[in-house]
Amino acid sequence: MNYTPVILNRLIDAYEQRGLFCTADSKKHQGIFLSVEKAFPEYTDPYNEGAYQEINEAIEYLRQRGILQGDKDKRGQYVKLRFRIETIDLCYQLTGRAVLGETRQIMLEKLNGWETGNSEILERFRTAQIEQLHKNKPVGHGIGDQLQKLEDVLLALSALMKLRSETYVRNFSNAIFADSKRFQKIQGSVESILCTYGGQELTKHTALSTFNLVNNPTYVMFKGFLHININGQEIHLEKIPGGISLPSMAVPAVRNVSIEGTSLITVENLTTYHDEPVCQNAIIYLGGFHNSIRTDLLKLIYAGNRDKGYFHKGDIDVYGFVILENLKKKTGIPFSPLEMDLETLKEFESYHLVRPLNVSDRKILHIPQLAPYQDILTYMEQHDCKAEQESRQALRLLRKE
């Protein structure tokens, strides 16, 4: 093994982490040392003579180039060597690494000049990262000092904000990068940015679909007392056991929806959709987060059925209430929570059908958006509990109803 580039990269890392590339502070420049045994435990391993010789060869070479300074001890081993910081340019040259100060300056210029359009998310991200760079800190969200990754993330975010219909991830990636798999390399960073600057309702699992970017086709499912007109074809769902599933690409073809029952109930997950009894209601599973396609569908339904009741059944946790509030805000429909009340939570708790809160839950328990639910949220905090929609069916099974 050639230890020379390994040692050089360690020295450059130490130099960059101290921010020495952007300061003339003599105190900061006083001493970067390489502790050989700490950096390379194999150096003192009596059964690894090869590593001992290879490390010595690398150190000798770097001493000859004037990069490292120090001598062997009485045992003939190097213990601690001083890095001569004035040779940093040579280190960059030998490794082929870009000078960090120059890289961050280019990243700063890229962010300063990036057009964010009307995207609040993109603008907030841009502003925050400019502030990071001014503090001599790397860009966040897993981007670090990777210029190409920053450019890719900015391109992806800009394109994502313009999506108006559901688009598959690989097609999206191919359209932007001419590479169907390239987006996967930055997906984690994009999701992190959307969750940080896009609102409390977004999670890693819902962030992309909220902006119409999906891995696979998604569906909206309907059942119960509902009449749907799709391009002139009338479908009476009360005559179809279990209802129907409509792919998202077909949702814009819905011309009219008539609620023939008393209420419309939206549910968060597929299991609850199948478990929920119809009971003169219309039930919709939206198949994911409420992106523009689903929001427009709900608005269409409400426009023709304002006299009906509107309910949402979600998890009894902070995110369940955040999703409910977001649903109300986006659609303008006065949804009421269904089986998301304190009495239901206590009932689940009595049958041990609750889980403890996590750090993320506690962070947003008392955000202003959730003010209408403070009674139940306070109880959740005091009793360290939350529940899922599936708890209702679990309770039926326990009671053998």
Beta strands, then each sheet from edge to edge (+ up, - down):
strand 1: 32-35
strand 2: 68-69
strand 3: 80-83
strand 4: 167-168
strand 5: 213-214
strand 6: 219-224
strand 7: 226-230
strand 8: 233-236
strand 9: 244-247
strand 10: 254-259
strand 11: 263-267
strand 12: 281-285
strand 13: 309-313
strand 14: 336-337
sheet 1: 1+ 3- 2+
sheet 2: 4+ 5+
sheet 3: 9+ 6- 12+ 11+ 13+ 14+
sheet 4: 8+ 7- 10+
end
